[in-house]
Amino acid sequence: MITLSMLLCGILISSGEVRADSPPGRGDLRSGTQTVNKGTSKICGDPLDIIFVIDGSYSIWSPHFVKQKEFLRGFVEEFNIERDGNGTRIGAIVFADNTEVAFNLKDHFNKDDLFEAIDRITQIGGGTHTDKALIKVREEMLLPSNGARLGKVPQIIIVMTDGVSWDPNETKKEAERLHNGQYPARVISIGIGLQVDQNEIYALSSLPKEKNVFTVTSYETLQEIKNDLAIRTCEVKSPEMEWTDCGINRTVDVAFVLGESTTTTPESTAQILGFVRNLTSRFTIGDGKIRVALVPADCNNPGFHLSRFNDRQSIFSHLDNYRMDAPTNAGRLHYLRTVTFTSAKGARDGVRKLAITVLTNKSRNVNATIAAAEEAKEAGIEMIAIGIGDEVDTDELHGIASTTNRVFRLLDYNAFRVRIRRLLYKVICKGETTPHPATTEPPVFPTVCLPVTPPSQQ
């Protein structure tokens, strides 16, 4: 038997085997389960967008409505809710005669705040108009403006009900619209109690039905399916993304801007170099593909320009000889715009320009850093900001990045897992920006290696 202590953040460690059942028939109140091999672990690594559709009709006794909220809290506990919004996001809507959005996917990236929002969900009373709830989910809650990451992470709709909807045909049609849209959502249905219409529960759910239908005899037994539901939810894969050969079909100039605190010690230098090496390990480097630069680049410091290397091994050899450097973040971003992304240094006309800034601490001059980033964005450079550790200023990261979904937070270098790497690869390999021409006239710099601050800040 699977217990809560065996499942943490989507990780299942099984001491036995749970076998899949065939789809339950009418009145057969069991939930199908998957096969789990002995001694193996199943990891819920990718982020998800999960929306709960909660029955708040008069057919539900008030204490039972509370049990739905308790179930929701327990389920959410099993997932990685990250403060920067890059983890799993949760939304909720209550339906009866009318529908009320309790909170959207964009609203709560902190578990404590999320739990408080769940506690505030109220029963609205009325008939069971499931179709109205599904319409609002599709037309409002699954919009990017409300936090849905369409085409980037899976969308999962979990419908909880104890009765028959007032218009089963419309309910089925709305479920099918979710199943078959441009960005198909996976619908999981939970039927609670003895009055559930099995046909409708199955019509609601996505294929394969046996993995997306759960039924329980009562609200008291709802908690028994929580772990199975979490496991099933974790099975959903992120949208397919070609990232093993990043650059074969994508031309982009990529510059890494290493924050002033990333190279202050031999240890921090080794860590940031490993990070860059890890991220670029699947890039296809060369003319007509991806070119990579490292900022700053002048004199004997470690950076290099887009025209210097045409293969990964040459980049790796150069990284092995990296030397420490001291210019400010503002100076580095100024250098990025006025030197790195010029045709004299290898930037290509009409090619997407992408800068990845990595910070491990707050900048010495946050305002100057953000101002330099704004100038880079105005010049057509797409800015990604990565913060590593807990000393990073989140507001500064958002000030550097082009958009909110270009901000990434990591607890440490070891947290650069497949999930974060996939998101970055998706931005680099699949993303689109309007290409700007490279600057043709090389700037005039003083004889020093690199200004500690850009001229406007000196």
Secondary structure, DSSP 8 states (H G I E B T S, - for coil): ---GGGEETTEEE-SS---------TT----------TT-EE---S--EEEEEEE-STTS-HHHHHHHHHHHHHHHTTS---TTS-S-EEEEEEESSSEEEEE-TTT--SHHHHHHHHHT-----S---HHHHHHHIIIIITSGGGT--TTTS-EEEEEEESS--S-HHHHHHHHHHHHTSSS--EEEEEEESTT--HHHHHHHS-SSHHHHEEEESSGGGGGGGHHHHHHHHHT--------TTBTTT--EEEEEEE-TTTTSSHHHHHHHHHHHHHHHTTB-BSTTSEEEEEES-STTSS-B-TTT-SSHHHHHHHHTT-------HHHHHHHIIIIITBGGGT--TTSEEEEEEEESS--SSHHHHHHHHHHHHHTT-EEEEEEESSSS-HHHHHHHSSSGGGEEEESSGGG--HHHHHHHHIIIII--------B-S-----SSSS-SS-GGG-
